[in-house]
Amino acid sequence: MLEGIVRESTGKKSVKALRRDGYLIANIYGKGFENINAAFKENEYIRAVRNKESIAFPVKVGGNEMNVVVQSYESHAVTGKLLHVDLMVAQPGVETHYMVPVVAEGDAIGLKNKGMVFISKPRLRVKAKIEDLPNEIVVDVTPMDVGDARLIRDLPAIENVTFTDADRVAVLSVIKAK
C-alpha cells in the first residue's frame, strides 16, 4: 500500500521544499469527500502505479485508507519528471467518469501489407461505478487492413458502462507505415 503525508502548507515555498526532498505533490478528492492535500515519495508512487492490477489502487494518508484512481497528472515539459497528480477517491456505488486504457489484440491483416496499428485514443472516457469498471477495453484488430479504423460506436457494449466520447471518434486504425 502506498503511504503518503498530509501537507499542512500549500504555499510555493513548502511545495518546493517537498519536491527537493523527493516528494510528489498530490490532491485527493471525491464526491462528498473533503479534499486532502498530500505528498508521496516520488519513487514509491511510480512503483505503485506501475504495479497496480486494476485502475484503482490503495493509499494511506493521515491514517485514512482509501482506494484512489489517477484522474490527471502534470509533468515537467523538458525533463518529463512528475510534478503533480490528482487522485479521485473510488467510492463504491457512486457513478462517475474514469479514463480506461485501450488495448489492441490480435495481428491485423494490414501488418502484412506494410501497415501498422495506430491507437489514436489510448484512453477512453467512460461513466460507470467503480465495481462495474473494466481494467482495459480490448479491441480485436485481426480483420483490419490498411485504411481501416475502429470507432467508438464499433466497440462492443459493456454492461453498466457508458462511453462519454462522441460515437464517431476513431479509437484505433491501421495506417500505412512510411
Secondary structure, DSSP 8 states (H G I E B T S, - for coil): -EEEEE-S--SHHHHHHHHHTTEEEEEEEETTEEEEEEEEEHHHHHHHHHT-SSS-EEEEETTEEEEEEEEEEEE-TTT--EEEEEEEE--TT--EEEEEEEEEES--GGGTTTEEEEES-SEEEEEE-TTT--S-EEEE-TT--TT-EEEGGGS---TT-EE-S-TT-EEEEEEE--
